[in-house]
């Protein structure tokens, strides 16, 4: 029986973030977000303003992971929107005017 060597396909590689649904992962590096969870706080404002499909903030360092519709957003457009919030976000007046947004290249999920 003859064998056929496949030469076409995606050929998944390590250290590449793949999406079959046009999703993009971003990391929002904001100021210290200690005490910013809850009603009227900065984390709620981020969720309401950016409308991510998924969002996660672990700890208080200011890093917020966002899963967004990749056809509607880029890291640059998100960063522009976030910085436009200015210096008085949430009930504690957090300054987002120098926050950065980068496109994520890895997803780590743990229990």
Biopython code that builds the backbone (N, CA, C, O; Angstrom):
import numpy as np
from Bio.PDB.StructureBuilder import StructureBuilder

atoms = [
    (1, "UNK", "N", (0.844, -1.165, 0.000)),
    (1, "UNK", "CA", (0.000, 0.000, 0.000)),
    (1, "UNK", "C", (0.895, 1.236, 0.000)),
    (1, "UNK", "O", (1.866, 1.315, 0.753)),
    (2, "UNK", "N", (0.558, 2.182, -0.844)),
    (2, "UNK", "CA", (1.335, 3.418, -0.947)),
    (2, "UNK", "C", (1.045, 4.314, 0.258)),
    (2, "UNK", "O", (-0.072, 4.346, 0.773)),
    (3, "UNK", "N", (2.052, 5.025, 0.684)),
    (3, "UNK", "CA", (1.862, 5.982, 1.777)),
    (3, "UNK", "C", (1.924, 7.405, 1.225)),
    (3, "UNK", "O", (2.626, 7.688, 0.255)),
    (4, "UNK", "N", (1.191, 8.261, 1.854)),
    (4, "UNK", "CA", (1.161, 9.663, 1.454)),
    (4, "UNK", "C", (1.665, 10.498, 2.622)),
    (4, "UNK", "O", (1.186, 10.362, 3.748)),
    (5, "UNK", "N", (2.614, 11.344, 2.350)),
    (5, "UNK", "CA", (3.120, 12.250, 3.375)),
    (5, "UNK", "C", (2.357, 13.564, 3.297)),
    (5, "UNK", "O", (2.351, 14.234, 2.264)),
    (6, "UNK", "N", (1.728, 13.914, 4.378)),
    (6, "UNK", "CA", (0.954, 15.152, 4.425)),
    (6, "UNK", "C", (1.903, 16.344, 4.444)),
    (6, "UNK", "O", (2.857, 16.369, 5.222)),
    (7, "UNK", "N", (1.642, 17.333, 3.591)),
    (7, "UNK", "CA", (2.503, 18.519, 3.522)),
    (7, "UNK", "C", (1.748, 19.803, 3.828)),
    (7, "UNK", "O", (2.367, 20.859, 3.962)),
    (8, "UNK", "N", (0.445, 19.739, 3.941)),
    (8, "UNK", "CA", (-0.364, 20.925, 4.235)),
    (8, "UNK", "C", (-1.036, 20.774, 5.586)),
    (8, "UNK", "O", (-1.275, 19.659, 6.049)),
    (9, "UNK", "N", (-1.339, 21.895, 6.212)),
    (9, "UNK", "CA", (-2.035, 21.893, 7.492)),
    (9, "UNK", "C", (-1.497, 22.991, 8.381)),
    (9, "UNK", "O", (-0.621, 23.762, 7.989)),
    (10, "UNK", "N", (-2.029, 23.048, 9.569)),
    (10, "UNK", "CA", (-1.637, 24.101, 10.493)),
    (10, "UNK", "C", (-0.296, 23.811, 11.143)),
    (10, "UNK", "O", (0.498, 24.726, 11.358)),
    (11, "UNK", "N", (-0.040, 22.566, 11.453)),
    (11, "UNK", "CA", (1.235, 22.214, 12.066)),
    (11, "UNK", "C", (1.464, 22.939, 13.376)),
    (11, "UNK", "O", (2.434, 23.686, 13.507)),
    (12, "UNK", "N", (0.595, 22.735, 14.342)),
    (12, "UNK", "CA", (0.672, 23.448, 15.620)),
    (12, "UNK", "C", (2.079, 23.398, 16.205)),
    (12, "UNK", "O", (2.736, 22.357, 16.196)),
    (13, "UNK", "N", (2.519, 24.524, 16.705)),
    (13, "UNK", "CA", (3.847, 24.669, 17.300)),
    (13, "UNK", "C", (3.712, 25.091, 18.758)),
    (13, "UNK", "O", (2.683, 25.624, 19.172)),
    (14, "UNK", "N", (4.763, 24.844, 19.525)),
    (14, "UNK", "CA", (4.821, 25.344, 20.895)),
    (14, "UNK", "C", (4.974, 26.863, 20.876)),
    (14, "UNK", "O", (5.473, 27.435, 19.907)),
    (15, "UNK", "N", (4.545, 27.499, 21.948)),
    (15, "UNK", "CA", (4.707, 28.939, 22.170)),
    (15, "UNK", "C", (4.016, 29.801, 21.115)),
    (15, "UNK", "O", (4.475, 30.902, 20.810)),
    (16, "UNK", "N", (2.912, 29.300, 20.560)),
    (16, "UNK", "CA", (2.075, 30.067, 19.635)),
    (16, "UNK", "C", (0.649, 29.976, 20.161)),
    (16, "UNK", "O", (0.163, 28.883, 20.451)),
    (17, "UNK", "N", (-0.018, 31.107, 20.283)),
    (17, "UNK", "CA", (-1.391, 31.129, 20.769)),
    (17, "UNK", "C", (-2.335, 31.030, 19.573)),
    (17, "UNK", "O", (-2.391, 31.939, 18.746)),
    (18, "UNK", "N", (-3.077, 29.922, 19.482)),
    (18, "UNK", "CA", (-3.998, 29.688, 18.375)),
    (18, "UNK", "C", (-5.429, 29.991, 18.811)),
    (18, "UNK", "O", (-5.785, 29.783, 19.971)),
    (19, "UNK", "N", (-6.231, 30.471, 17.899)),
    (19, "UNK", "CA", (-7.649, 30.701, 18.159)),
    (19, "UNK", "C", (-8.433, 30.313, 16.917)),
    (19, "UNK", "O", (-8.088, 30.710, 15.804)),
    (20, "UNK", "N", (-9.485, 29.538, 17.112)),
    (20, "UNK", "CA", (-10.352, 29.173, 15.991)),
    (20, "UNK", "C", (-11.612, 30.030, 15.982)),
    (20, "UNK", "O", (-12.515, 29.793, 15.180)),
    (21, "UNK", "N", (-11.680, 31.017, 16.858)),
    (21, "UNK", "CA", (-12.878, 31.851, 16.961)),
    (21, "UNK", "C", (-12.542, 33.337, 16.930)),
    (21, "UNK", "O", (-13.312, 34.153, 17.438)),
    (22, "UNK", "N", (-11.416, 33.698, 16.346)),
    (22, "UNK", "CA", (-11.012, 35.098, 16.219)),
    (22, "UNK", "C", (-10.914, 35.796, 17.572)),
    (22, "UNK", "O", (-11.273, 36.966, 17.704)),
    (23, "UNK", "N", (-10.426, 35.072, 18.570)),
    (23, "UNK", "CA", (-10.232, 35.646, 19.895)),
    (23, "UNK", "C", (-8.790, 36.096, 20.051)),
    (23, "UNK", "O", (-7.877, 35.501, 19.479)),
    (24, "UNK", "N", (-8.594, 37.142, 20.823)),
    (24, "UNK", "CA", (-7.252, 37.632, 21.139)),
    (24, "UNK", "C", (-7.144, 37.769, 22.650)),
    (24, "UNK", "O", (-8.107, 38.130, 23.327)),
    (25, "UNK", "N", (-5.968, 37.479, 23.161)),
    (25, "UNK", "CA", (-5.689, 37.649, 24.587)),
    (25, "UNK", "C", (-4.825, 38.889, 24.763)),
    (25, "UNK", "O", (-3.883, 39.115, 24.003)),
    (26, "UNK", "N", (-5.151, 39.687, 25.766)),
    (26, "UNK", "CA", (-4.404, 40.907, 26.052)),
    (26, "UNK", "C", (-4.098, 40.972, 27.539)),
    (26, "UNK", "O", (-4.815, 40.406, 28.363)),
    (27, "UNK", "N", (-3.019, 41.673, 27.864)),
    (27, "UNK", "CA", (-2.668, 41.935, 29.252)),
    (27, "UNK", "C", (-2.698, 43.442, 29.461)),
    (27, "UNK", "O", (-1.952, 44.186, 28.825)),
    (28, "UNK", "N", (-3.561, 43.875, 30.353)),
    (28, "UNK", "CA", (-3.642, 45.278, 30.745)),
    (28, "UNK", "C", (-2.772, 45.450, 31.977)),
    (28, "UNK", "O", (-3.050, 44.863, 33.023)),
    (29, "UNK", "N", (-1.729, 46.245, 31.861)),
    (29, "UNK", "CA", (-0.839, 46.530, 32.985)),
    (29, "UNK", "C", (-1.236, 47.889, 33.540)),
    (29, "UNK", "O", (-0.836, 48.934, 33.027)),
    (30, "UNK", "N", (-2.025, 47.848, 34.594)),
    (30, "UNK", "CA", (-2.584, 49.051, 35.203)),
    (30, "UNK", "C", (-1.843, 49.345, 36.508)),
    (30, "UNK", "O", (-0.973, 48.577, 36.918)),
    (31, "UNK", "N", (-2.185, 50.443, 37.148)),
    (31, "UNK", "CA", (-1.600, 50.716, 38.462)),
    (31, "UNK", "C", (-2.044, 49.666, 39.474)),
    (31, "UNK", "O", (-2.855, 48.795, 39.156)),
    (32, "UNK", "N", (-1.525, 49.746, 40.663)),
    (32, "UNK", "CA", (-1.895, 48.854, 41.743)),
    (32, "UNK", "C", (-3.414, 48.860, 41.914)),
    (32, "UNK", "O", (-4.019, 49.914, 42.110)),
    (33, "UNK", "N", (-4.017, 47.694, 41.839)),
    (33, "UNK", "CA", (-5.472, 47.592, 41.939)),
    (33, "UNK", "C", (-5.930, 47.020, 43.280)),
    (33, "UNK", "O", (-7.015, 46.444, 43.373)),
    (34, "UNK", "N", (-5.105, 47.178, 44.319)),
    (34, "UNK", "CA", (-5.502, 46.730, 45.653)),
    (34, "UNK", "C", (-6.804, 47.423, 46.033)),
    (34, "UNK", "O", (-6.954, 48.626, 45.815)),
    (35, "UNK", "N", (-7.727, 46.688, 46.587)),
    (35, "UNK", "CA", (-9.029, 47.195, 47.028)),
    (35, "UNK", "C", (-9.867, 47.734, 45.871)),
    (35, "UNK", "O", (-10.737, 48.579, 46.087)),
    (36, "UNK", "N", (-9.623, 47.261, 44.648)),
    (36, "UNK", "CA", (-10.375, 47.760, 43.493)),
    (36, "UNK", "C", (-11.345, 46.738, 42.920)),
    (36, "UNK", "O", (-11.826, 46.900, 41.798)),
    (37, "UNK", "N", (-11.637, 45.682, 43.683)),
    (37, "UNK", "CA", (-12.662, 44.735, 43.285)),
    (37, "UNK", "C", (-13.969, 45.095, 43.972)),
    (37, "UNK", "O", (-13.960, 45.525, 45.125)),
    (38, "UNK", "N", (-15.078, 44.927, 43.292)),
    (38, "UNK", "CA", (-16.377, 45.209, 43.898)),
    (38, "UNK", "C", (-17.144, 46.277, 43.139)),
    (38, "UNK", "O", (-16.662, 46.828, 42.150)),
    (39, "UNK", "N", (-18.332, 46.553, 43.615)),
    (39, "UNK", "CA", (-19.230, 47.507, 42.965)),
    (39, "UNK", "C", (-18.638, 48.909, 43.009)),
    (39, "UNK", "O", (-18.224, 49.396, 44.061)),
    (40, "UNK", "N", (-18.608, 49.547, 41.842)),
    (40, "UNK", "CA", (-18.104, 50.907, 41.744)),
    (40, "UNK", "C", (-16.596, 51.030, 41.721)),
    (40, "UNK", "O", (-16.066, 52.140, 41.759)),
    (41, "UNK", "N", (-15.897, 49.909, 41.661)),
    (41, "UNK", "CA", (-14.432, 49.924, 41.694)),
    (41, "UNK", "C", (-13.865, 49.774, 40.284)),
    (41, "UNK", "O", (-14.603, 49.600, 39.315)),
    (42, "UNK", "N", (-12.551, 49.845, 40.194)),
    (42, "UNK", "CA", (-11.878, 49.854, 38.889)),
    (42, "UNK", "C", (-12.071, 48.571, 38.096)),
    (42, "UNK", "O", (-12.229, 48.630, 36.877)),
    (43, "UNK", "N", (-12.065, 47.400, 38.755)),
    (43, "UNK", "CA", (-12.247, 46.151, 38.003)),
    (43, "UNK", "C", (-13.621, 46.108, 37.343)),
    (43, "UNK", "O", (-13.755, 45.655, 36.206)),
    (44, "UNK", "N", (-14.628, 46.574, 38.046)),
    (44, "UNK", "CA", (-15.963, 46.636, 37.453)),
    (44, "UNK", "C", (-15.967, 47.611, 36.273)),
    (44, "UNK", "O", (-16.577, 47.332, 35.241)),
    (45, "UNK", "N", (-15.297, 48.738, 36.419)),
    (45, "UNK", "CA", (-15.222, 49.731, 35.352)),
    (45, "UNK", "C", (-14.540, 49.159, 34.110)),
    (45, "UNK", "O", (-14.988, 49.396, 32.988)),
    (46, "UNK", "N", (-13.457, 48.406, 34.311)),
    (46, "UNK", "CA", (-12.755, 47.777, 33.184)),
    (46, "UNK", "C", (-13.704, 46.844, 32.438)),
    (46, "UNK", "O", (-13.802, 46.902, 31.213)),
    (47, "UNK", "N", (-14.401, 45.985, 33.179)),
    (47, "UNK", "CA", (-15.332, 45.044, 32.562)),
    (47, "UNK", "C", (-16.460, 45.727, 31.815)),
    (47, "UNK", "O", (-16.811, 45.320, 30.707)),
    (48, "UNK", "N", (-17.028, 46.758, 32.411)),
    (48, "UNK", "CA", (-18.138, 47.458, 31.772)),
    (48, "UNK", "C", (-17.679, 48.267, 30.567)),
    (48, "UNK", "O", (-18.401, 48.356, 29.573)),
    (49, "UNK", "N", (-16.505, 48.851, 30.638)),
    (49, "UNK", "CA", (-16.031, 49.721, 29.558)),
    (49, "UNK", "C", (-15.493, 48.956, 28.361)),
    (49, "UNK", "O", (-15.768, 49.313, 27.216)),
    (50, "UNK", "N", (-14.720, 47.895, 28.625)),
    (50, "UNK", "CA", (-14.084, 47.161, 27.526)),
    (50, "UNK", "C", (-14.931, 46.001, 27.021)),
    (50, "UNK", "O", (-14.730, 45.541, 25.898)),
    (51, "UNK", "N", (-15.870, 45.520, 27.822)),
    (51, "UNK", "CA", (-16.742, 44.406, 27.447)),
    (51, "UNK", "C", (-15.956, 43.177, 26.973)),
    (51, "UNK", "O", (-16.219, 42.667, 25.883)),
    (52, "UNK", "N", (-14.996, 42.692, 27.773)),
    (52, "UNK", "CA", (-14.255, 41.500, 27.356)),
    (52, "UNK", "C", (-15.149, 40.262, 27.381)),
    (52, "UNK", "O", (-16.144, 40.218, 28.106)),
    (53, "UNK", "N", (-14.787, 39.262, 26.585)),
    (53, "UNK", "CA", (-15.491, 37.984, 26.635)),
    (53, "UNK", "C", (-15.126, 37.250, 27.914)),
    (53, "UNK", "O", (-15.955, 36.554, 28.500)),
    (54, "UNK", "N", (-13.876, 37.410, 28.344)),
    (54, "UNK", "CA", (-13.400, 36.883, 29.621)),
    (54, "UNK", "C", (-12.424, 37.895, 30.202)),
    (54, "UNK", "O", (-11.746, 38.617, 29.470)),
    (55, "UNK", "N", (-12.364, 37.936, 31.528)),
    (55, "UNK", "CA", (-11.474, 38.868, 32.205)),
    (55, "UNK", "C", (-11.023, 38.235, 33.506)),
    (55, "UNK", "O", (-11.802, 37.550, 34.169)),
    (56, "UNK", "N", (-9.766, 38.460, 33.877)),
    (56, "UNK", "CA", (-9.246, 37.897, 35.114)),
    (56, "UNK", "C", (-8.198, 38.825, 35.694)),
    (56, "UNK", "O", (-7.320, 39.312, 34.981)),
    (57, "UNK", "N", (-8.294, 39.063, 36.977)),
    (57, "UNK", "CA", (-7.269, 39.807, 37.703)),
    (57, "UNK", "C", (-6.905, 38.992, 38.929)),
    (57, "UNK", "O", (-7.753, 38.738, 39.784)),
    (58, "UNK", "N", (-5.661, 38.584, 39.018)),
    (58, "UNK", "CA", (-5.194, 37.801, 40.158)),
    (58, "UNK", "C", (-4.300, 38.680, 41.020)),
    (58, "UNK", "O", (-3.276, 39.175, 40.550)),
    (59, "UNK", "N", (-4.675, 38.871, 42.251)),
    (59, "UNK", "CA", (-3.862, 39.689, 43.138)),
    (59, "UNK", "C", (-4.096, 41.162, 42.892)),
    (59, "UNK", "O", (-5.104, 41.552, 42.303)),
    (60, "UNK", "N", (-3.174, 41.968, 43.339)),
    (60, "UNK", "CA", (-3.369, 43.414, 43.308)),
    (60, "UNK", "C", (-2.310, 44.139, 42.496)),
    (60, "UNK", "O", (-2.218, 45.365, 42.562)),
    (61, "UNK", "N", (-1.510, 43.410, 41.733)),
    (61, "UNK", "CA", (-0.383, 44.020, 41.018)),
    (61, "UNK", "C", (-0.813, 44.971, 39.913)),
    (61, "UNK", "O", (-0.033, 45.829, 39.501)),
    (62, "UNK", "N", (-2.026, 44.837, 39.433)),
    (62, "UNK", "CA", (-2.501, 45.687, 38.346)),
    (62, "UNK", "C", (-2.581, 44.975, 37.016)),
    (62, "UNK", "O", (-3.035, 45.564, 36.035)),
    (63, "UNK", "N", (-2.150, 43.713, 36.949)),
    (63, "UNK", "CA", (-2.247, 42.956, 35.697)),
    (63, "UNK", "C", (-3.652, 42.382, 35.554)),
    (63, "UNK", "O", (-4.144, 41.675, 36.434)),
    (64, "UNK", "N", (-4.285, 42.699, 34.430)),
    (64, "UNK", "CA", (-5.625, 42.198, 34.141)),
    (64, "UNK", "C", (-5.563, 41.485, 32.798)),
    (64, "UNK", "O", (-5.174, 42.077, 31.792)),
    (65, "UNK", "N", (-5.949, 40.214, 32.785)),
    (65, "UNK", "CA", (-5.969, 39.421, 31.559)),
    (65, "UNK", "C", (-7.335, 39.564, 30.903)),
    (65, "UNK", "O", (-8.367, 39.439, 31.561)),
    (66, "UNK", "N", (-7.330, 39.826, 29.601)),
    (66, "UNK", "CA", (-8.567, 40.048, 28.860)),
    (66, "UNK", "C", (-8.621, 39.136, 27.645)),
    (66, "UNK", "O", (-7.627, 39.006, 26.930)),
    (67, "UNK", "N", (-9.748, 38.509, 27.400)),
    (67, "UNK", "CA", (-10.007, 37.791, 26.157)),
    (67, "UNK", "C", (-11.052, 38.616, 25.418)),
    (67, "UNK", "O", (-12.151, 38.850, 25.921)),
    (68, "UNK", "N", (-10.687, 39.057, 24.204)),
    (68, "UNK", "CA", (-11.526, 39.986, 23.446)),
    (68, "UNK", "C", (-11.797, 39.443, 22.047)),
    (68, "UNK", "O", (-11.117, 38.529, 21.579)),
    (69, "UNK", "N", (-12.792, 40.014, 21.392)),
    (69, "UNK", "CA", (-13.057, 39.730, 19.986)),
    (69, "UNK", "C", (-11.903, 40.312, 19.179)),
    (69, "UNK", "O", (-11.731, 41.530, 19.126)),
    (70, "UNK", "N", (-11.123, 39.458, 18.561)),
    (70, "UNK", "CA", (-9.938, 39.898, 17.835)),
    (70, "UNK", "C", (-10.223, 40.688, 16.579)),
    (70, "UNK", "O", (-9.333, 41.363, 16.062)),
    (71, "UNK", "N", (-11.452, 40.622, 16.070)),
    (71, "UNK", "CA", (-11.769, 41.387, 14.864)),
    (71, "UNK", "C", (-12.086, 42.840, 15.191)),
    (71, "UNK", "O", (-12.137, 43.681, 14.294)),
    (72, "UNK", "N", (-12.298, 43.139, 16.457)),
    (72, "UNK", "CA", (-12.709, 44.481, 16.856)),
    (72, "UNK", "C", (-11.651, 45.243, 17.646)),
    (72, "UNK", "O", (-11.804, 46.442, 17.878)),
    (73, "UNK", "N", (-10.588, 44.572, 18.060)),
    (73, "UNK", "CA", (-9.620, 45.219, 18.940)),
    (73, "UNK", "C", (-8.186, 44.879, 18.563)),
    (73, "UNK", "O", (-7.903, 43.833, 17.980)),
    (74, "UNK", "N", (-7.307, 45.781, 18.910)),
    (74, "UNK", "CA", (-5.862, 45.549, 18.870)),
    (74, "UNK", "C", (-5.316, 46.034, 20.205)),
    (74, "UNK", "O", (-6.003, 46.743, 20.940)),
    (75, "UNK", "N", (-4.093, 45.657, 20.514)),
    (75, "UNK", "CA", (-3.482, 46.146, 21.748)),
    (75, "UNK", "C", (-3.408, 47.668, 21.735)),
    (75, "UNK", "O", (-3.659, 48.314, 22.753)),
    (76, "UNK", "N", (-3.065, 48.239, 20.588)),
    (76, "UNK", "CA", (-2.947, 49.699, 20.486)),
    (76, "UNK", "C", (-4.290, 50.392, 20.698)),
    (76, "UNK", "O", (-4.358, 51.413, 21.382)),
    (77, "UNK", "N", (-5.367, 49.842, 20.114)),
    (77, "UNK", "CA", (-6.678, 50.487, 20.279)),
    (77, "UNK", "C", (-7.173, 50.364, 21.717)),
    (77, "UNK", "O", (-7.784, 51.293, 22.244)),
    (78, "UNK", "N", (-6.911, 49.220, 22.355)),
    (78, "UNK", "CA", (-7.297, 49.065, 23.756)),
    (78, "UNK", "C", (-6.514, 50.018, 24.649)),
    (78, "UNK", "O", (-7.079, 50.640, 25.549)),
    (79, "UNK", "N", (-5.217, 50.131, 24.399)),
    (79, "UNK", "CA", (-4.389, 51.022, 25.210)),
    (79, "UNK", "C", (-4.868, 52.472, 25.087)),
    (79, "UNK", "O", (-4.913, 53.201, 26.078)),
    (80, "UNK", "N", (-5.217, 52.875, 23.892)),
    (80, "UNK", "CA", (-5.726, 54.236, 23.681)),
    (80, "UNK", "C", (-7.015, 54.460, 24.479)),
    (80, "UNK", "O", (-7.189, 55.504, 25.108)),
    (81, "UNK", "N", (-7.911, 53.476, 24.448)),
    (81, "UNK", "CA", (-9.168, 53.590, 25.198)),
    (81, "UNK", "C", (-8.917, 53.652, 26.698)),
    (81, "UNK", "O", (-9.515, 54.467, 27.400)),
    (82, "UNK", "N", (-8.028, 52.787, 27.187)),
    (82, "UNK", "CA", (-7.748, 52.732, 28.626)),
    (82, "UNK", "C", (-7.106, 54.036, 29.101)),
    (82, "UNK", "O", (-7.509, 54.588, 30.126)),
    (83, "UNK", "N", (-6.126, 54.522, 28.375)),
    (83, "UNK", "CA", (-5.463, 55.768, 28.786)),
    (83, "UNK", "C", (-6.417, 56.959, 28.759)),
    (83, "UNK", "O", (-6.256, 57.904, 29.531)),
    (84, "UNK", "N", (-7.402, 56.915, 27.878)),
    (84, "UNK", "CA", (-8.379, 58.008, 27.796)),
    (84, "UNK", "C", (-9.264, 58.084, 29.045)),
    (84, "UNK", "O", (-9.900, 59.111, 29.283)),
    (85, "UNK", "N", (-9.312, 57.017, 29.840)),
    (85, "UNK", "CA", (-10.074, 57.055, 31.084)),
    (85, "UNK", "C", (-9.518, 58.105, 32.039)),
    (85, "UNK", "O", (-10.251, 58.661, 32.857)),
    (86, "UNK", "N", (-8.224, 58.370, 31.930)),
    (86, "UNK", "CA", (-7.622, 59.411, 32.750)),
    (86, "UNK", "C", (-7.202, 58.959, 34.133)),
    (86, "UNK", "O", (-6.835, 57.803, 34.344)),
    (87, "UNK", "N", (-7.263, 59.886, 35.065)),
    (87, "UNK", "CA", (-6.635, 59.678, 36.373)),
    (87, "UNK", "C", (-7.619, 59.562, 37.532)),
    (87, "UNK", "O", (-7.231, 59.752, 38.684)),
    (88, "UNK", "N", (-8.860, 59.260, 37.256)),
    (88, "UNK", "CA", (-9.820, 59.168, 38.353)),
    (88, "UNK", "C", (-10.868, 58.095, 38.078)),
    (88, "UNK", "O", (-12.052, 58.395, 37.923)),
    (89, "UNK", "N", (-10.422, 56.845, 38.017)),
    (89, "UNK", "CA", (-11.309, 55.726, 37.701)),
    (89, "UNK", "C", (-11.685, 54.990, 38.981)),
    (89, "UNK", "O", (-10.847, 54.774, 39.857)),
    (90, "UNK", "N", (-12.928, 54.615, 39.076)),
    (90, "UNK", "CA", (-13.399, 53.875, 40.238)),
    (90, "UNK", "C", (-13.551, 54.768, 41.455)),
    (90, "UNK", "O", (-13.245, 55.959, 41.412)),
    (91, "UNK", "N", (-14.026, 54.178, 42.538)),
    (91, "UNK", "CA", (-14.297, 54.962, 43.741)),
    (91, "UNK", "C", (-13.031, 55.442, 44.443)),
    (91, "UNK", "O", (-13.095, 56.319, 45.304)),
    (92, "UNK", "N", (-11.881, 54.873, 44.083)),
    (92, "UNK", "CA", (-10.619, 55.295, 44.703)),
    (92, "UNK", "C", (-9.774, 56.155, 43.775)),
    (92, "UNK", "O", (-8.632, 56.471, 44.109)),
    (93, "UNK", "N", (-10.304, 56.543, 42.618)),
    (93, "UNK", "CA", (-9.598, 57.452, 41.716)),
    (93, "UNK", "C", (-8.282, 56.911, 41.176)),
    (93, "UNK", "O", (-7.250, 57.571, 41.300)),
    (94, "UNK", "N", (-8.299, 55.728, 40.580)),
    (94, "UNK", "CA", (-7.088, 55.116, 40.032)),
    (94, "UNK", "C", (-6.695, 55.816, 38.730)),
    (94, "UNK", "O", (-7.555, 56.169, 37.922)),
    (95, "UNK", "N", (-5.396, 56.012, 38.537)),
    (95, "UNK", "CA", (-4.857, 56.703, 37.358)),
    (95, "UNK", "C", (-4.477, 55.686, 36.282)),
    (95, "UNK", "O", (-3.530, 54.920, 36.458)),
    (96, "UNK", "N", (-5.207, 55.677, 35.180)),
    (96, "UNK", "CA", (-4.937, 54.776, 34.063)),
    (96, "UNK", "C", (-4.237, 55.485, 32.906)),
    (96, "UNK", "O", (-4.067, 54.890, 31.841)),
    (97, "UNK", "N", (-3.835, 56.720, 33.084)),
    (97, "UNK", "CA", (-3.299, 57.515, 31.972)),
    (97, "UNK", "C", (-1.973, 57.001, 31.426)),
    (97, "UNK", "O", (-1.580, 57.380, 30.322)),
    (98, "UNK", "N", (-1.276, 56.148, 32.171)),
    (98, "UNK", "CA", (-0.026, 55.579, 31.656)),
    (98, "UNK", "C", (-0.079, 54.051, 31.584)),
    (98, "UNK", "O", (0.959, 53.403, 31.449)),
    (99, "UNK", "N", (-1.272, 53.475, 31.674)),
    (99, "UNK", "CA", (-1.428, 52.019, 31.598)),
    (99, "UNK", "C", (-1.026, 51.515, 30.215)),
    (99, "UNK", "O", (-1.138, 52.237, 29.224)),
    (100, "UNK", "N", (-0.562, 50.278, 30.158)),
    (100, "UNK", "CA", (-0.180, 49.679, 28.877)),
    (100, "UNK", "C", (-1.015, 48.431, 28.617)),
    (100, "UNK", "O", (-1.477, 47.768, 29.546)),
    (101, "UNK", "N", (-1.198, 48.127, 27.338)),
    (101, "UNK", "CA", (-1.894, 46.909, 26.919)),
    (101, "UNK", "C", (-1.009, 46.211, 25.898)),
    (101, "UNK", "O", (-0.576, 46.824, 24.923)),
    (102, "UNK", "N", (-0.741, 44.935, 26.121)),
    (102, "UNK", "CA", (0.043, 44.143, 25.176)),
    (102, "UNK", "C", (-0.754, 42.911, 24.777)),
    (102, "UNK", "O", (-1.568, 42.405, 25.550)),
    (103, "UNK", "N", (-0.510, 42.438, 23.565)),
    (103, "UNK", "CA", (-1.164, 41.211, 23.123)),
    (103, "UNK", "C", (-0.495, 40.036, 23.804)),
    (103, "UNK", "O", (0.731, 39.925, 23.816)),
    (104, "UNK", "N", (-1.308, 39.162, 24.369)),
    (104, "UNK", "CA", (-0.780, 38.006, 25.075)),
    (104, "UNK", "C", (-0.344, 36.920, 24.110)),
    (104, "UNK", "O", (-0.881, 36.794, 23.009)),
    (105, "UNK", "N", (0.623, 36.147, 24.530)),
    (105, "UNK", "CA", (1.113, 35.057, 23.711)),
    (105, "UNK", "C", (0.994, 33.717, 24.397)),
    (105, "UNK", "O", (1.468, 32.705, 23.879)),
    (106, "UNK", "N", (0.359, 33.700, 25.571)),
    (106, "UNK", "CA", (0.279, 32.470, 26.342)),
    (106, "UNK", "C", (-0.925, 32.553, 27.262)),
    (106, "UNK", "O", (-1.268, 33.632, 27.746)),
    (107, "UNK", "N", (-1.564, 31.425, 27.503)),
    (107, "UNK", "CA", (-2.661, 31.362, 28.461)),
    (107, "UNK", "C", (-2.309, 30.294, 29.486)),
    (107, "UNK", "O", (-1.954, 29.169, 29.133)),
    (108, "UNK", "N", (-2.412, 30.656, 30.746)),
    (108, "UNK", "CA", (-2.168, 29.722, 31.834)),
    (108, "UNK", "C", (-3.433, 29.663, 32.672)),
    (108, "UNK", "O", (-3.879, 30.684, 33.195)),
    (109, "UNK", "N", (-4.007, 28.493, 32.804)),
    (109, "UNK", "CA", (-5.221, 28.324, 33.583)),
    (109, "UNK", "C", (-4.912, 27.375, 34.724)),
    (109, "UNK", "O", (-4.365, 26.294, 34.508)),
    (110, "UNK", "N", (-5.257, 27.773, 35.927)),
    (110, "UNK", "CA", (-5.033, 26.906, 37.074)),
    (110, "UNK", "C", (-6.230, 26.985, 38.003)),
    (110, "UNK", "O", (-6.996, 27.949, 37.971)),
    (111, "UNK", "N", (-6.381, 25.970, 38.822)),
    (111, "UNK", "CA", (-7.516, 25.928, 39.752)),
    (111, "UNK", "C", (-7.163, 26.626, 41.039)),
    (111, "UNK", "O", (-7.989, 26.697, 41.949)),
]
sb = StructureBuilder()
sb.init_structure("model")
sb.init_model(0)
sb.init_chain("A")
sb.init_seg("    ")
for serial, (resi, resn, name, xyz) in enumerate(atoms, 1):
    if name == "N":
        sb.init_residue(resn, " ", resi, " ")
    sb.init_atom(name, np.array(xyz, "f"), 0.0, 1.0, " ", f" {name:<3s}", serial, name[0])
structure = sb.get_structure()
